[in-house]
């Protein structure tokens, strides 16, 4: 089942959980009683390092990530796992790569959404948004602390906010990149100005604020928890050199769960950026083991249903 058939599946069917259908998995423990029948991965990256013009990311000196990463490779990676759809998130600030990403996503039905890269507050934003939004796979943009852009200044700019409002009017989302205390506070500022905007905070589990920011971080989380249009990806969970024991990640996962609950958490692997930290099965295994203790309904929401709602899949 891929793009067409998963759209027709009912929520009741997805909540009928029978587990991750895998063979023996030596890298990690995938509890066969705990997962939903279908999984939507809301955060993978696609790029082709063999293009004539090259790619802005990953760097050439990265032996793990610097290789062609296209839908077919992702399909091979998740073979034997119930991953039925994926959302590609931009890995380039080049405007033309929005078109490349959409064209590439259309080559395989496992790709069910694209989060592109347009810079709000620029003269070309509105016409480019109109062009890209005509493609049904285009689900929004990524904006935040990346590509040397000043998100803090942007959310205080009338032109930036006006363009983000255009995004919201179309029912498209804004994924925030590289979370920090400052970025969370800036997201609060932005959603005060555009309260209808659907925001997705990427990779929040990797944030460990310094001691002098701890109170600000907790206050920002509490305020975000009161804003139903802000969802979070429980992604980028694994940490370099810390292994695959759930106990190592329990506190951070509990923080996400206790703050946002079942309705506002999404699964994302961050593949292939995740590969230096572990295999796809290890990335999936940690969160699958954690959510094994939750209800079937909560598992279905995290692994699939929330993605459908947030990205309007």
C-alpha positions as CSV (number, residue, x, y, z in Angstrom):
1,X,0.0,0.0,0.0
2,X,1.4,3.4,-1.0
3,X,0.1,6.9,-1.6
4,X,-3.3,6.2,-3.1
5,X,-4.4,3.3,-0.9
6,X,-3.2,4.7,2.4
7,X,-5.3,7.8,1.9
8,X,-8.4,5.7,1.8
9,X,-7.6,3.7,4.9
10,X,-9.8,4.4,8.0
11,X,-8.5,5.5,11.3
12,X,-10.0,2.4,12.9
13,X,-8.0,0.2,10.7
14,X,-4.8,2.0,11.6
15,X,-5.5,1.8,15.2
16,X,-5.7,-2.0,15.0
17,X,-2.1,-2.5,15.8
18,X,-0.4,-5.8,15.1
19,X,3.3,-4.7,15.4
20,X,6.3,-3.9,13.2
21,X,6.5,-6.7,10.7
22,X,10.2,-7.4,10.7
23,X,12.5,-10.3,10.6
24,X,15.2,-10.7,13.3
25,X,16.7,-7.3,14.0
26,X,20.1,-7.7,15.7
27,X,20.7,-3.9,16.0
28,X,17.8,-3.2,18.2
29,X,14.7,-4.6,19.8
30,X,11.5,-4.0,17.9
31,X,8.6,-5.1,20.0
32,X,6.3,-7.1,17.8
33,X,3.2,-6.2,19.8
34,X,3.5,-2.4,19.8
35,X,3.3,-0.6,16.5
36,X,0.6,0.5,14.2
37,X,0.0,-1.3,10.9
38,X,1.2,1.7,8.9
39,X,3.8,4.4,9.6
40,X,4.3,7.8,8.1
41,X,7.9,9.1,8.4
42,X,7.5,12.9,8.4
43,X,11.2,13.7,8.1
44,X,13.5,12.3,5.5
45,X,15.9,14.2,3.2
46,X,16.5,13.6,-0.5
47,X,19.4,14.8,-2.6
48,X,21.5,13.7,-5.5
49,X,25.3,14.1,-5.1
50,X,25.9,13.1,-8.7
51,X,24.0,16.1,-10.2
52,X,26.2,18.3,-12.4
53,X,25.5,21.3,-10.1
54,X,26.2,19.3,-7.0
55,X,24.4,19.8,-3.7
56,X,24.7,22.4,-0.9
57,X,24.4,19.6,1.7
58,X,25.7,17.2,2.8
59,X,29.4,18.2,2.5
60,X,31.7,16.1,0.2
61,X,33.9,15.1,3.1
62,X,31.1,13.2,4.8
63,X,31.6,9.6,3.7
64,X,28.4,8.3,5.3
65,X,25.9,10.9,3.9
66,X,27.5,12.1,0.7
67,X,25.9,9.7,-1.7
68,X,22.8,9.7,-3.9
69,X,19.7,9.6,-1.6
70,X,16.6,9.2,-3.6
71,X,13.2,7.5,-3.0
72,X,14.3,4.1,-4.3
73,X,17.1,4.0,-1.7
74,X,14.6,4.9,1.0
75,X,12.3,2.1,-0.1
76,X,15.2,-0.3,0.2
77,X,16.0,1.0,3.6
78,X,12.5,0.4,5.0
79,X,12.0,-2.9,3.3
80,X,10.3,-5.3,5.8
81,X,9.1,-2.4,7.9
82,X,5.5,-1.0,7.8
83,X,6.6,2.4,6.6
84,X,3.9,3.3,4.0
85,X,4.7,7.0,3.4
86,X,7.3,9.6,3.8
87,X,7.6,13.4,3.8
88,X,10.7,14.9,2.3
89,X,12.0,18.0,4.0
90,X,14.3,20.4,2.2
91,X,18.1,20.0,2.3
92,X,18.9,23.0,0.1
93,X,18.4,26.7,0.1
94,X,18.4,26.9,-3.7
95,X,15.0,27.9,-5.0
96,X,15.3,25.6,-8.0
97,X,15.7,22.6,-5.6
98,X,12.1,23.0,-4.6
99,X,11.1,22.0,-8.1
100,X,13.7,19.2,-8.1
101,X,12.4,17.9,-4.8
102,X,8.8,17.8,-6.0
103,X,9.8,16.1,-9.3
104,X,11.9,13.6,-7.4
105,X,9.1,12.9,-4.9
106,X,6.7,12.2,-7.8
107,X,9.0,9.3,-9.0
108,X,7.8,6.9,-6.2
109,X,4.4,6.7,-4.5
110,X,6.0,6.2,-1.1
111,X,6.6,10.0,-1.1
112,X,3.4,11.6,0.1
113,X,4.6,15.1,0.9
114,X,7.3,17.7,0.5
115,X,8.4,20.5,2.8
116,X,10.3,23.0,0.7
117,X,12.5,26.0,1.2
118,X,11.3,29.5,0.4
119,X,12.4,32.6,2.3
120,X,9.5,34.7,3.6
121,X,9.9,38.4,3.4
122,X,11.5,38.4,0.0
123,X,10.0,39.7,-3.3
124,X,9.9,36.3,-4.9
125,X,8.1,34.5,-2.1
126,X,4.5,35.1,-3.1
127,X,4.8,34.1,-6.8
128,X,7.0,31.1,-5.9
129,X,4.5,30.0,-3.2
130,X,1.7,30.2,-5.8
131,X,3.6,28.1,-8.2
132,X,4.7,25.4,-5.8
133,X,1.4,25.1,-3.9
134,X,-0.2,24.1,-7.2
135,X,1.5,20.7,-6.7
136,X,-0.5,18.5,-4.3
137,X,2.7,17.1,-2.7
138,X,3.8,20.6,-1.6
139,X,2.9,20.8,2.2
140,X,4.8,23.8,3.4
141,X,8.2,25.3,4.0
142,X,11.0,25.0,6.5
143,X,12.3,28.2,8.2
144,X,14.4,28.7,11.3
145,X,18.1,28.6,12.3
146,X,19.6,27.4,9.1
147,X,21.3,28.5,5.9
148,X,22.6,31.6,7.7
149,X,19.2,33.2,7.8
150,X,18.0,35.4,10.8
151,X,14.8,33.8,12.0
152,X,14.7,36.1,15.1
153,X,14.7,39.2,12.9
154,X,12.3,37.6,10.4
155,X,9.5,37.1,12.9
156,X,9.7,40.7,13.7
157,X,9.5,41.8,10.1
158,X,6.2,42.9,8.6
159,X,7.2,41.4,5.2
160,X,8.1,38.1,6.8
161,X,4.9,37.8,8.8
162,X,2.8,38.8,5.8
163,X,4.3,36.0,3.8
164,X,3.8,33.5,6.6
165,X,0.2,34.6,6.7
166,X,0.0,33.7,3.0
167,X,1.3,30.2,3.9
168,X,-1.4,29.9,6.6
169,X,-4.2,31.0,4.3
170,X,-3.3,28.1,2.0
171,X,-3.4,25.6,4.8
172,X,0.4,25.0,4.5
173,X,2.7,24.4,7.4
174,X,6.0,25.9,8.7
175,X,8.6,23.4,9.9
176,X,11.1,25.1,12.2
177,X,14.7,24.1,11.9
178,X,17.4,23.5,14.5
179,X,15.5,24.1,17.7
180,X,16.8,26.1,20.7
181,X,15.4,28.2,23.5
182,X,15.6,31.3,21.4
183,X,13.9,29.7,18.4
184,X,11.0,28.4,20.6
185,X,10.5,31.9,21.9
186,X,10.6,33.2,18.3
187,X,7.9,30.7,17.3
188,X,5.7,32.0,20.1
189,X,6.2,35.5,18.7
190,X,5.3,34.3,15.2
191,X,2.2,32.4,16.2
192,X,0.9,35.4,18.2
193,X,1.0,37.3,14.9
194,X,-0.3,34.4,12.7
195,X,-2.3,32.3,15.1
196,X,-3.8,30.1,12.3
197,X,-0.3,29.0,11.2
198,X,0.4,25.2,11.5
199,X,3.9,25.0,13.0
200,X,5.9,21.8,13.3
201,X,8.9,21.9,15.6
202,X,11.6,19.6,14.2
203,X,13.9,17.5,16.3
204,X,12.9,18.9,19.7
205,X,14.3,15.9,21.7
206,X,17.9,17.0,20.8
207,X,17.6,20.3,22.7
208,X,19.5,20.4,26.0
209,X,19.5,24.1,27.1
210,X,22.4,25.4,29.2
211,X,21.7,25.9,32.8
212,X,21.2,29.6,32.5
213,X,18.4,29.0,29.9
214,X,16.6,26.2,31.7
215,X,13.8,28.3,33.1
216,X,13.3,30.1,29.8
217,X,13.2,26.8,27.9
218,X,10.6,25.3,30.3
219,X,8.5,28.4,30.1
220,X,8.6,28.3,26.3
221,X,7.5,24.7,26.3
222,X,4.6,25.4,28.7
223,X,3.4,28.2,26.4
224,X,3.8,26.1,23.3
225,X,1.8,23.4,24.9
226,X,-1.2,25.9,25.1
227,X,-1.1,26.5,21.3
228,X,-2.8,23.6,19.5
229,X,-1.5,24.6,16.1
230,X,2.1,23.8,17.2
231,X,3.1,20.1,16.8
232,X,6.5,18.6,17.5
233,X,8.5,15.8,15.8
234,X,9.8,13.3,18.3
235,X,12.8,12.9,16.0
236,X,16.6,13.2,16.3
237,X,16.3,11.2,19.5
238,X,19.5,9.2,19.3
239,X,22.7,10.8,20.5
240,X,26.3,10.2,19.4
241,X,28.0,7.5,21.3
242,X,25.2,6.8,23.8
243,X,23.9,3.5,22.4
244,X,20.3,2.2,22.0
245,X,19.1,1.5,25.5
246,X,15.7,3.3,25.9
247,X,16.6,4.2,29.5
248,X,19.2,6.7,28.1
249,X,16.4,8.6,26.3
250,X,13.5,8.1,28.6
251,X,13.6,11.5,30.3
252,X,13.6,13.4,27.0
253,X,10.8,11.3,25.5
254,X,8.8,11.7,28.7
255,X,9.2,15.5,28.4
256,X,7.8,15.4,24.9
257,X,4.9,13.1,25.8
258,X,4.0,14.9,29.1
259,X,4.1,18.3,27.4
260,X,2.3,17.7,24.2
261,X,0.3,14.5,24.6
262,X,-0.9,12.0,22.0
263,X,-2.4,14.6,19.5
264,X,0.7,16.7,18.8
265,X,3.6,14.4,18.3
266,X,4.9,13.1,15.0
267,X,7.3,10.4,14.0
268,X,10.3,11.4,11.9
269,X,13.5,9.5,11.3
270,X,15.8,12.3,10.0
271,X,17.1,9.7,7.5
272,X,19.8,9.8,6.2
273,X,21.1,12.5,8.5
274,X,20.5,9.9,11.3
275,X,22.9,7.3,9.8
276,X,26.0,8.3,11.8
277,X,24.0,7.6,14.9
278,X,22.4,4.3,13.9
279,X,20.6,2.3,11.3
280,X,17.0,3.1,10.4
281,X,15.8,0.2,12.5
282,X,17.7,1.5,15.5
283,X,16.2,5.0,15.1
284,X,12.7,3.5,14.7
285,X,13.3,0.9,17.4
286,X,13.9,3.4,20.2
287,X,10.6,5.3,19.7
288,X,8.7,2.1,18.9
289,X,9.8,0.7,22.2
290,X,8.9,3.9,24.0
291,X,5.4,4.0,22.5
292,X,4.8,0.3,23.2
293,X,3.7,1.4,26.7
294,X,1.0,3.7,25.3
295,X,-2.4,2.9,24.0
296,X,-3.1,1.6,20.5
297,X,-4.8,4.9,19.7
298,X,-1.8,6.9,20.9
299,X,0.6,4.8,18.8
300,X,-1.5,5.2,15.7
301,X,-1.6,9.0,16.3
302,X,2.2,9.3,16.7
303,X,3.1,7.0,13.9
304,X,0.5,8.0,11.4
305,X,-2.7,9.9,12.1
306,X,-1.2,13.1,13.4
307,X,0.9,13.4,10.3
308,X,-2.2,13.1,8.1
309,X,-3.8,15.9,10.0
310,X,-0.9,18.3,10.4
311,X,0.3,18.0,6.8
312,X,-3.2,17.6,5.3
313,X,-2.1,14.4,3.6
